[in-house]
Amino acid sequence: MCNKHKFQLVGSLLRPADLLEYKAQIEHRDDISYPFYNELEGYEQCEASSIHAVVNKQIEHGITPLTDGEHSKSMWHLDFVWGFQGIKRYIADHGYFFRDIDGTSKYETRKDIGLRITGELSGKNHHFIHIYKKLQALAGDQETKLCVPSPSHIYGELSWSDNIGGAEAVYKDRQELKSGLVKAYKEFVEDYAATGGKILQFDDCLWELFADDNPNSPYTGEQINQEEVQALAAEFIDINNTLIDYGHSLGLKMWTHNCRGNYDSRNMGGGSYVKIANLFLKQLNYDRFFLEWDDERAGSLEALAVFKDKPNTEIVLGLLSSKTNTLDDEARVLRMLDEAASIIDKDRLLLSHQCGFASCDGGNELTEAEQWLKINQGQKIAQQYWGK
């Protein structure tokens, strides 16, 4: 890899105001169907124009691989699920709950997060494939990637809802749901590879639930049956590896980004990588891991030691913050890069912000100009560290 590309973008970039006007309409309506083009006049054209501009901006900055900035999405994961056959979205009684800026108060997200399974899940003819074809056309011969939620994350959200069991349920138990979801993902992955996709990134926000130093997890505490918790972690690893291995069989590079929650510059919780290294870092078969080390919640870089036995795996260190509107402490970043390189070969490491700048449509609390200044800083640090 060219050293100037040692800096990577996780995926999402801030959306412009005209596109956000459409996204705000979507948020408050569940009487419209994904991808919402037919119900919102001008939306498709606005989205296409925005994607064109953000791809060009990445090209100007020498970014690779390119994404559509996730301007085609409202939320990092739910748009993908909305694109499955057999899913209906609805406005729920409440949104997701994040930790507010003060670290203790609850912060509620948008509420159009309800998912109801109405029929057998299928990933065929998914809208993301049409979006990806447009990205390919804009990118020309430049490398591209597509970011979708990991199957384990979606399995978790669906299985913790009221979508399984009961006389009217499409899937009677967790195993049926798991099989149905794997089938739908395989259909999508196959179509993606057939379209010419080369890199598929599974994004995941659930690993830290299994870290026993995470005070925000429902799976920590003396009263929790840890055997059941470990069995669930193993189930998550299995469903992901099933799809990772399937992607590999089709010639895809399979990447992942692990996140502690990123919404309006808020996070969802703690949990160190050391506590989950032997589960998710060691056992998942990804080719590249985007990990978050932008603050103390991630714990020690010692967790990287599990990659010593995985010589072909690359690690992207999210040492920079996409949540802040100020530039990052370069001395800290260089110090941590040196520490990481004392554990894992320097050539296997890359640098990024801990997450995208707009995992959900509103984005983090910074301006577009500040976003690109932070990206420029990341590129400068990478060139300084790895050389030109």
C-alpha positions as CSV (number, residue, x, y, z in Angstrom):
1,M,0.0,0.0,0.0
2,C,1.2,3.5,-0.9
3,N,2.1,5.3,2.4
4,K,0.0,8.3,1.6
5,H,-3.0,5.9,1.8
6,K,-2.1,4.8,5.3
7,F,-4.8,7.3,6.5
8,Q,-8.3,5.8,6.0
9,L,-11.9,7.1,6.3
10,V,-14.2,4.8,8.2
11,G,-17.0,5.7,5.8
12,S,-19.5,8.5,6.5
13,L,-19.1,12.2,5.9
14,L,-21.3,15.2,6.8
15,R,-24.4,15.7,4.6
16,P,-25.3,19.2,3.1
17,A,-28.3,21.1,4.3
18,D,-30.6,20.5,1.4
19,L,-30.2,16.7,1.8
20,L,-30.8,16.9,5.5
21,E,-34.1,18.6,4.9
22,Y,-35.3,15.4,3.1
23,K,-33.7,13.2,5.8
24,A,-35.7,15.1,8.5
25,Q,-38.9,14.4,6.6
26,I,-38.1,10.7,6.5
27,E,-37.4,10.6,10.3
28,H,-41.0,11.6,11.2
29,R,-42.9,9.5,8.7
30,D,-43.5,5.7,8.7
31,D,-46.2,5.9,5.9
32,I,-43.5,5.9,3.2
33,S,-41.4,3.0,1.9
34,Y,-37.7,2.8,1.5
35,P,-35.9,4.2,-0.5
36,F,-38.6,7.0,-0.3
37,Y,-37.9,8.4,-3.7
38,N,-41.5,8.1,-4.9
39,E,-43.0,9.9,-1.9
40,L,-40.5,12.8,-1.6
41,E,-40.4,14.8,-4.8
42,G,-36.8,15.9,-5.7
43,Y,-35.2,13.6,-3.1
44,E,-33.6,11.2,-5.5
45,Q,-32.0,14.0,-7.5
46,C,-30.8,15.8,-4.3
47,E,-29.2,12.6,-3.0
48,A,-27.5,11.8,-6.3
49,S,-26.1,15.3,-6.5
50,S,-24.8,15.2,-3.0
51,I,-23.1,11.8,-3.6
52,H,-21.5,13.1,-6.7
53,A,-20.1,16.1,-4.8
54,V,-18.8,14.1,-1.9
55,V,-17.1,11.5,-4.1
56,N,-15.4,14.3,-6.0
57,K,-14.3,15.8,-2.7
58,Q,-12.7,12.6,-1.6
59,I,-10.9,12.2,-5.0
60,E,-9.6,15.8,-4.6
61,H,-8.2,14.8,-1.2
62,G,-6.6,11.6,-2.4
63,I,-8.8,9.4,-0.3
64,T,-9.0,5.7,-1.0
65,P,-11.0,3.6,-1.0
66,L,-14.0,5.8,-1.9
67,T,-17.5,5.6,-0.4
68,D,-20.6,7.6,-1.1
69,G,-20.0,9.3,2.2
70,E,-23.1,7.3,3.3
71,H,-25.2,10.2,1.9
72,S,-27.6,7.5,0.7
73,K,-28.4,6.5,4.3
74,S,-30.3,8.0,7.1
75,M,-28.7,5.8,9.8
76,W,-25.6,3.7,9.5
77,H,-27.4,0.4,9.8
78,L,-31.2,0.6,9.5
79,D,-31.3,1.7,5.8
80,F,-29.7,-1.6,5.0
81,V,-32.4,-3.5,6.9
82,W,-35.1,-1.4,5.3
83,G,-33.8,-2.6,2.0
84,F,-34.5,-6.3,2.8
85,Q,-37.7,-7.8,1.5
86,G,-39.9,-8.9,4.5
87,I,-39.2,-5.8,6.7
88,K,-41.4,-2.9,7.6
89,R,-40.1,0.2,9.4
90,Y,-42.1,2.1,12.0
91,I,-41.8,4.9,14.5
92,A,-41.2,3.3,17.9
93,D,-42.1,4.6,21.3
94,H,-38.5,5.7,21.9
95,G,-35.2,5.9,20.1
96,Y,-31.8,4.5,21.1
97,F,-30.3,5.8,24.3
98,F,-26.8,7.3,24.3
99,R,-24.7,8.8,27.0
100,D,-25.0,12.6,26.8
101,I,-22.0,14.9,26.8
102,D,-21.8,15.0,30.6
103,G,-21.2,11.2,30.6
104,T,-24.2,10.4,32.8
105,S,-27.4,11.8,31.4
106,K,-29.4,9.8,28.7
107,Y,-29.6,11.2,25.2
108,E,-32.4,9.9,23.0
109,T,-32.0,9.4,19.3
110,R,-34.6,9.6,16.5
111,K,-37.5,7.2,16.9
112,D,-38.0,5.7,13.5
113,I,-36.0,2.6,14.5
114,G,-38.8,0.1,14.7
115,L,-38.4,-3.0,12.6
116,R,-41.2,-5.5,12.0
117,I,-40.6,-8.8,10.1
118,T,-43.6,-9.2,7.8
119,G,-42.3,-12.0,5.6
120,E,-39.3,-14.2,4.8
121,L,-36.2,-12.0,4.7
122,S,-34.4,-11.6,1.4
123,G,-31.5,-9.6,0.3
124,K,-32.1,-9.9,-3.4
125,N,-32.5,-6.8,-5.6
126,H,-31.3,-4.6,-2.7
127,H,-31.3,-0.8,-3.1
128,F,-27.7,-0.7,-1.9
129,I,-26.6,-2.5,-5.0
130,H,-28.1,0.3,-7.2
131,I,-26.4,2.9,-5.0
132,Y,-23.1,1.0,-5.3
133,K,-23.3,1.0,-9.1
134,K,-23.6,4.7,-9.1
135,L,-20.5,5.0,-6.8
136,Q,-18.6,2.7,-9.2
137,A,-19.5,5.0,-12.1
138,L,-18.3,8.1,-10.3
139,A,-15.1,6.4,-9.0
140,G,-13.9,5.2,-12.4
141,D,-10.9,3.0,-11.8
142,Q,-10.4,4.0,-8.2
143,E,-10.9,1.6,-5.4
144,T,-14.3,1.7,-3.6
145,K,-15.9,0.0,-0.6
146,L,-19.4,-0.5,0.8
147,C,-20.3,-0.3,4.5
148,V,-23.2,-2.3,5.9
149,P,-24.1,-3.4,9.4
150,S,-22.7,-6.7,10.5
151,P,-25.1,-9.7,10.5
152,S,-24.6,-10.2,14.2
153,H,-25.6,-6.6,15.0
154,I,-28.8,-6.9,13.1
155,Y,-29.4,-10.4,14.5
156,G,-29.1,-8.9,18.0
157,E,-31.5,-6.1,17.3
158,L,-34.1,-8.3,15.7
159,S,-33.9,-11.1,18.3
160,W,-34.2,-8.7,21.2
161,S,-37.4,-7.3,19.8
162,D,-40.8,-8.9,19.6
163,N,-40.1,-10.4,16.1
164,I,-39.7,-14.0,17.1
165,G,-42.1,-16.5,18.7
166,G,-45.9,-16.1,18.8
167,A,-48.6,-17.4,16.5
168,E,-48.1,-14.7,13.8
169,A,-44.3,-14.6,13.8
170,V,-42.5,-15.4,10.6
171,Y,-39.6,-16.9,12.6
172,K,-40.6,-19.1,15.6
173,D,-37.3,-19.0,17.4
174,R,-33.8,-17.5,17.4
175,Q,-32.4,-20.3,15.3
176,E,-35.0,-19.8,12.5
177,L,-34.3,-16.0,12.6
178,K,-30.6,-16.6,12.4
179,S,-31.0,-19.0,9.4
180,G,-33.3,-16.5,7.6
181,L,-31.0,-13.6,8.2
182,V,-27.9,-15.5,7.0
183,K,-29.8,-16.4,3.9
184,A,-30.7,-12.8,3.2
185,Y,-27.1,-11.6,3.8
186,K,-25.7,-14.3,1.5
187,E,-28.1,-13.2,-1.3
188,F,-26.9,-9.6,-0.8
189,V,-23.2,-10.5,-0.7
190,E,-23.5,-12.6,-3.8
191,D,-25.2,-9.7,-5.7
192,Y,-22.5,-7.3,-4.4
193,A,-19.7,-9.5,-5.7
194,A,-21.5,-10.0,-9.0
195,T,-21.7,-6.2,-9.4
196,G,-18.0,-6.0,-9.2
197,G,-17.7,-5.1,-5.5
198,K,-14.3,-5.9,-4.0
199,I,-14.4,-4.6,-0.4
200,L,-17.3,-5.1,2.0
201,Q,-17.1,-3.6,5.4
202,F,-19.3,-4.9,8.3
203,D,-19.9,-2.2,10.9
204,D,-20.6,-3.4,14.5
205,C,-21.6,-1.7,17.8
206,L,-22.2,-4.7,20.0
207,W,-18.7,-6.1,20.9
208,E,-18.4,-3.9,24.0
209,L,-21.5,-5.4,25.5
210,F,-19.3,-8.4,26.4
211,A,-16.5,-6.5,28.1
212,D,-16.9,-6.9,31.9
213,D,-15.4,-3.5,32.5
214,N,-18.2,-1.8,30.6
215,P,-20.5,-0.1,33.2
216,N,-23.1,0.5,30.5
217,S,-23.6,-3.1,29.5
218,P,-26.7,-5.2,30.5
219,Y,-24.3,-8.2,30.6
220,T,-22.1,-7.0,33.5
221,G,-22.7,-7.5,37.2
222,E,-22.6,-10.3,39.7
223,Q,-26.2,-11.5,39.0
224,I,-25.5,-12.1,35.3
225,N,-25.1,-15.7,34.0
226,Q,-21.7,-15.4,32.3
227,E,-22.0,-18.8,30.6
228,E,-25.1,-17.5,28.7
229,V,-23.3,-14.3,27.9
230,Q,-20.3,-16.1,26.5
231,A,-22.6,-18.4,24.5
232,L,-24.2,-15.3,22.9
233,A,-20.8,-13.9,22.1
234,A,-19.9,-17.1,20.4
235,E,-23.2,-17.0,18.4
236,F,-22.4,-13.5,17.2
237,I,-18.9,-14.6,16.2
238,D,-20.3,-17.6,14.3
239,I,-22.9,-15.6,12.3
240,N,-20.3,-13.1,11.3
241,N,-17.7,-15.6,10.3
242,T,-20.3,-17.5,8.2
243,L,-20.8,-14.4,6.1
244,I,-17.1,-13.4,6.2
245,D,-16.1,-16.8,4.9
246,Y,-18.8,-16.6,2.3
247,G,-17.5,-13.2,1.1
248,H,-14.0,-14.6,0.9
249,S,-15.2,-17.5,-1.2
250,L,-16.5,-14.9,-3.7
251,G,-13.2,-13.1,-3.8
252,L,-14.1,-10.2,-1.5
253,K,-12.0,-8.5,1.0
254,M,-13.9,-8.4,4.3
255,W,-13.4,-5.6,6.7
256,T,-15.0,-4.4,9.9
257,H,-15.4,-1.3,12.0
258,N,-16.1,-1.6,15.7
259,C,-17.8,1.4,17.3
260,R,-18.9,2.4,20.8
261,G,-21.8,4.5,19.5
262,N,-21.6,7.7,17.5
263,Y,-24.6,10.0,17.4
264,D,-24.5,13.8,17.5
265,S,-21.0,13.5,19.1
266,R,-22.4,11.2,21.8
267,N,-21.3,7.7,22.6
268,M,-23.1,4.6,23.9
269,G,-20.7,3.2,26.5
270,G,-17.4,1.9,27.5
271,G,-15.6,-1.4,27.5
272,S,-11.9,-2.1,26.8
273,Y,-10.5,-4.1,23.9
274,V,-8.4,-6.1,26.3
275,K,-11.5,-7.7,27.7
276,I,-12.9,-8.8,24.4
277,A,-9.6,-9.4,22.5
278,N,-9.8,-13.2,22.7
279,L,-13.3,-13.1,21.4
280,F,-13.9,-10.6,18.7
281,L,-10.4,-9.6,17.7
282,K,-8.9,-13.1,17.7
283,Q,-11.8,-15.2,16.4
284,L,-13.3,-13.0,13.7
285,N,-11.9,-13.7,10.3
286,Y,-11.8,-10.2,8.9
287,D,-8.9,-8.9,6.7
288,R,-8.9,-5.5,8.3
289,F,-10.2,-4.2,11.6
290,F,-11.1,-0.5,12.1
291,L,-10.8,0.0,15.9
292,E,-11.4,2.9,18.3
293,W,-8.7,4.3,20.5
294,D,-9.7,8.0,20.6
295,D,-10.1,8.1,24.4
296,E,-9.5,6.1,27.5
297,R,-12.6,3.9,27.2
298,A,-10.8,1.6,24.8
299,G,-8.2,0.7,27.3
300,S,-4.7,-0.4,26.6
301,L,-3.2,-1.1,23.2
302,E,-2.0,-4.4,24.6
303,A,-5.1,-5.9,23.1
304,L,-3.3,-5.8,19.7
305,A,-1.2,-8.7,20.8
306,V,-3.8,-11.2,19.7
307,F,-3.1,-10.1,16.1
308,K,0.5,-11.5,16.3
309,D,-1.0,-14.9,15.3
310,K,-2.9,-13.3,12.4
311,P,-0.1,-12.1,10.2
312,N,-2.3,-11.2,7.2
313,T,-4.7,-9.0,9.2
314,E,-4.4,-5.2,9.0
315,I,-5.4,-3.0,11.9
316,V,-6.7,0.6,11.5
317,L,-6.1,2.6,14.7
318,G,-8.9,5.1,15.3
319,L,-6.7,7.4,17.3
320,L,-8.3,10.6,16.0
321,S,-11.8,11.8,17.0
322,S,-14.6,12.5,14.6
323,K,-16.7,13.7,17.5
324,T,-14.9,17.0,18.1
325,N,-14.5,20.2,16.1
326,T,-10.9,20.8,17.0
327,L,-7.7,19.2,15.7
328,D,-6.3,16.2,17.6
329,D,-3.2,16.1,19.7
330,E,-0.6,15.0,17.2
331,A,2.0,14.1,19.8
332,R,-0.5,11.7,21.5
333,V,-1.2,10.1,18.1
334,L,2.4,9.6,17.2
335,R,3.2,8.2,20.7
336,M,0.4,5.7,20.4
337,L,1.4,4.7,16.9
338,D,4.9,4.0,18.2
339,E,3.4,1.9,21.1
340,A,1.2,0.0,18.6
341,A,4.2,-0.6,16.3
342,S,6.1,-2.2,19.3
343,I,3.4,-4.8,19.4
344,I,2.4,-5.3,15.7
345,D,4.6,-4.7,12.6
346,K,4.3,-1.1,11.6
347,D,3.5,-2.0,8.0
348,R,0.3,-3.7,9.2
349,L,-1.0,-0.6,10.9
350,L,-3.1,2.3,9.5
351,L,-4.6,5.4,10.9
352,S,-8.2,6.8,11.0
353,H,-10.7,8.7,13.1
354,Q,-12.5,6.5,15.5
355,C,-15.7,6.5,13.5
356,G,-17.3,8.3,10.5
357,F,-18.3,11.9,10.8
358,A,-22.0,11.2,10.3
359,S,-23.0,7.7,11.3
360,C,-26.5,9.1,11.3
361,D,-27.8,11.8,9.0
362,G,-27.4,14.8,11.4
363,G,-23.8,14.1,11.8
364,N,-21.4,15.0,14.6
365,E,-21.1,18.5,16.1
366,L,-18.7,20.1,13.7
367,T,-18.8,21.9,10.3
368,E,-18.0,20.5,7.0
369,A,-14.9,22.8,6.8
370,E,-13.8,21.5,10.2
371,Q,-14.3,17.9,9.1
372,W,-11.9,18.3,6.1
373,L,-9.3,20.1,8.3
374,K,-9.4,17.0,10.5
375,I,-9.0,14.7,7.5
376,N,-6.1,16.8,6.3
377,Q,-4.5,16.5,9.7
378,G,-4.9,12.7,9.6
379,Q,-3.3,12.5,6.2
380,K,-0.4,14.7,7.3
381,I,0.2,12.6,10.4
382,A,0.2,9.4,8.3
383,Q,2.7,10.8,5.8
384,Q,4.9,11.9,8.7
385,Y,4.8,8.5,10.4
386,W,5.0,6.1,7.5
387,G,6.9,8.4,5.1
388,K,6.0,9.7,1.7
